[in-house]
Amino acid sequence: MNDHTHDRSRDRLSALPATLDAFACGDLSITDLARSWRDAAEQHQPPLPARYTDVLERLLSQLESAALFSEESCSFSKADMVGALGDWLAKAQALPSRPPQA
């Protein structure tokens, strides 16, 4: 099992749960969380489908916008956003390692 390309691509995504934990505990800023997730999505090989990157960008934009408001405003819950990012990650990690042939 020397498929190092596959290992490196999964390693990009496998580092993300730690960033969610750090953010949830207040040890990582929203800016750093978003940068980590965007970088991982960009560097993932094979490239993530456009719909995945679009959804991730929407989630991260919501999180960044919510930072302008109080910790738990009516329309924002840090726990809900962490959960949504966790759901996105689980689905992204479940994608096949090779894109289907056209």
C-alpha positions in Angstrom: 0.0 0.0 0.0 2.2 2.7 -1.3 -0.4 5.0 -2.6 1.2 8.2 -1.2 -0.9 10.5 -3.3 -4.0 9.2 -1.7 -2.5 9.4 1.8 -1.5 13.1 1.3 -4.9 14.1 0.1 -6.6 12.4 3.0 -4.1 14.0 5.4 -5.3 17.4 4.3 -8.8 16.6 5.4 -7.8 14.5 8.4 -6.2 17.5 10.1 -9.4 19.4 10.1 -11.2 17.9 13.1 -8.5 19.2 15.4 -9.2 22.7 14.1 -12.9 22.3 14.9 -12.0 21.2 18.4 -9.6 24.1 18.9 -12.2 26.6 17.6 -15.0 25.2 19.8 -12.7 25.6 22.8 -11.8 29.1 21.8 -8.2 28.2 21.1 -8.5 29.0 17.3 -9.9 32.2 15.7 -12.6 32.1 13.1 -10.0 33.6 10.7 -7.5 30.8 11.3 -10.2 28.1 11.1 -11.5 29.4 7.8 -8.0 29.7 6.4 -7.2 26.1 7.4 -10.3 24.7 5.8 -10.0 26.7 2.6 -6.4 25.6 2.2 -7.2 22.0 2.8 -10.1 22.1 0.3 -7.9 23.8 -2.3 -5.0 21.4 -1.8 -7.0 18.2 -1.7 -6.2 15.7 -4.5 -8.1 14.7 -6.4 -9.8 18.1 -6.4 -13.1 18.2 -4.5 -16.2 18.7 -6.7 -17.3 22.3 -7.2 -20.4 21.7 -5.2 -18.4 20.7 -2.2 -16.1 23.8 -2.3 -19.2 26.0 -2.9 -21.0 24.6 0.2 -17.8 25.0 2.3 -17.4 28.6 1.2 -21.0 29.3 2.2 -20.5 27.7 5.6 -17.2 29.6 6.2 -18.7 32.9 5.0 -21.6 32.5 7.4 -19.2 31.8 10.2 -17.0 34.8 9.4 -20.1 37.0 9.1 -21.5 35.8 12.4 -18.2 36.8 14.1 -19.4 40.4 13.8 -22.3 39.6 16.1 -22.5 38.3 19.7 -21.3 34.8 20.6 -24.8 33.2 20.4 -27.1 35.6 18.5 -30.5 34.5 17.4 -29.3 33.4 14.0 -25.9 31.9 14.9 -24.7 29.1 17.1 -21.1 28.2 17.2 -22.1 24.6 18.0 -24.4 24.5 15.0 -21.7 25.8 12.7 -19.1 23.4 14.1 -21.7 20.6 13.5 -22.3 21.8 9.9 -18.6 21.8 9.2 -18.2 18.4 10.7 -21.0 17.1 8.5 -19.3 18.6 5.4 -16.0 17.0 6.3 -17.6 13.6 6.8 -19.2 13.8 3.3 -16.0 15.1 1.7 -14.0 12.3 3.3 -16.5 9.8 2.0 -16.0 10.8 -1.7 -14.2 8.3 -3.9 -10.5 8.9 -4.1 -10.7 9.0 -7.9 -13.2 11.1 -9.9 -15.5 9.0 -12.2 -14.5 8.7 -15.8 -16.5 11.0 -18.2 
